[in-house]
Amino acid sequence: MAIALDIRIQSEAFDVAEVLRQLPSGAGAVASFIGHVRPEAGLTALVLEHFPGMTEREIARHVEQATLRWPLLGVVIIHRVGTLLPGEAIVVVAVAARHRKEAFAACEFLMDHLKTEAPFWKQEHVGEQVQWIEAKASDDAARARWD
């Protein structure tokens, strides 16, 4: 059975209620994650870049892996790019399944893979200083537990 699927990379803000309405109404469970730009010490902006086409294909590959692990009914993933300010939403992952355990697991699986394997490049702006953000070992460890 085909699942309801929407993967978007966009600069515009998203509406979480609209995202959730995209999921099938017959699902017994919906799990979602919304990530925000953390307002850390002095952070003025986070700039995200991606490789158009490649990024969506990589995310779709992980969604396919998730559907092989859990009986999912729908998945919506929206990741923003461009200049984002502290407090702004950067990503939403929403998953529909018949049961909560599968929805929670798939949502976490997809977020762990987004964080480590989707081709995004992040740059922090703190005052006049700009630096590229390196991958964190803790994110790699979170992803590795799914192997």
C-alpha positions in Angstrom: 0.0 0.0 0.0 1.3 3.4 -0.9 1.7 5.9 1.9 0.9 9.6 1.9 4.3 11.3 1.4 5.4 14.9 1.2 9.1 15.9 1.4 9.9 19.6 1.0 12.9 21.8 1.2 11.8 25.5 1.5 12.9 28.9 2.8 9.3 29.8 3.9 8.0 29.1 7.4 5.6 26.1 7.6 2.3 25.7 9.4 2.3 22.7 11.7 -1.5 22.4 11.6 -1.4 22.2 7.8 1.4 19.6 8.0 -0.7 17.4 10.3 -3.8 17.8 8.1 -1.8 16.2 5.2 -1.6 12.9 7.1 -4.3 10.2 6.6 -7.3 10.7 8.9 -7.6 7.0 9.5 -4.3 6.7 11.4 -4.4 5.5 15.0 -1.3 7.6 15.9 0.6 10.6 14.7 4.0 11.5 16.1 5.8 14.7 15.2 9.0 16.5 15.9 9.5 20.2 15.4 13.0 21.6 15.6 13.8 25.2 16.3 16.9 27.3 15.9 18.3 27.4 19.5 18.8 30.8 20.9 22.3 30.1 22.2 24.7 32.7 23.5 25.0 35.4 21.0 23.6 33.5 18.0 22.1 36.0 15.6 21.3 33.7 12.7 21.7 30.2 11.3 22.2 29.8 7.6 21.4 26.5 5.9 22.4 25.5 2.5 21.5 22.3 0.6 22.1 20.5 -2.7 18.7 20.7 -4.5 17.5 17.4 -5.7 20.1 15.4 -3.9 18.8 16.4 -0.5 15.2 15.4 -1.3 16.4 12.0 -2.7 18.5 11.3 0.4 15.5 12.1 2.6 13.2 9.9 0.5 15.7 7.1 0.8 15.4 7.2 4.6 11.6 7.4 4.4 11.7 4.2 2.3 13.9 2.5 4.9 11.4 3.6 7.6 8.5 2.1 5.7 10.3 -1.2 5.5 10.7 -1.2 9.3 7.3 0.0 10.3 3.8 -0.1 8.7 3.5 3.7 8.1 0.4 5.4 6.6 2.0 8.8 6.0 5.1 10.9 6.3 5.6 14.7 6.0 9.1 16.2 6.3 9.7 19.9 5.7 13.2 21.3 6.2 13.9 25.0 5.8 17.0 26.5 4.2 18.2 30.1 4.0 18.7 32.5 6.9 16.8 31.5 10.1 16.7 33.5 13.3 16.8 32.1 16.9 13.4 30.6 17.8 12.3 30.0 14.3 11.1 26.5 13.3 13.7 24.8 11.1 12.3 21.3 10.5 9.1 19.2 11.0 8.9 15.5 10.8 5.3 14.0 11.1 4.5 10.3 10.9 1.2 8.5 10.8 0.8 4.9 11.7 -1.8 2.6 13.1 -0.1 2.5 16.5 1.9 5.0 18.6 5.0 2.8 19.0 5.5 2.6 15.3 4.8 6.3 14.8 7.2 7.4 17.6 10.0 5.0 16.4 9.7 6.1 12.8 9.7 9.8 13.7 12.8 9.4 15.7 14.5 7.2 13.1 13.8 9.8 10.4 15.0 12.7 12.5 18.2 10.9 13.5 19.0 10.3 9.8 18.0 13.8 8.8 20.4 15.2 11.4 23.4 13.1 10.2 22.9 12.0 6.6 20.8 14.6 4.7 23.1 16.9 2.8 22.6 20.2 4.6 25.4 22.7 5.5 24.9 24.9 8.5 26.6 28.2 9.3 26.3 30.0 12.7 26.4 33.7 12.9 27.4 35.1 16.3 27.9 38.8 16.1 30.5 39.4 13.4 31.8 35.8 13.6 30.7 33.2 11.1 31.5 29.5 11.4 30.4 26.2 9.8 28.9 23.7 12.2 30.6 20.4 12.4 28.7 17.1 12.9 28.4 16.0 16.5 29.5 12.6 17.8 26.3 12.4 19.8 24.2 12.8 16.6 26.2 10.0 14.9 25.7 7.8 17.9 22.0 8.4 17.9 21.8 7.4 14.2 24.1 4.4 14.6 21.7 2.7 17.0 19.4 2.0 14.1 22.0 -0.1 12.3 
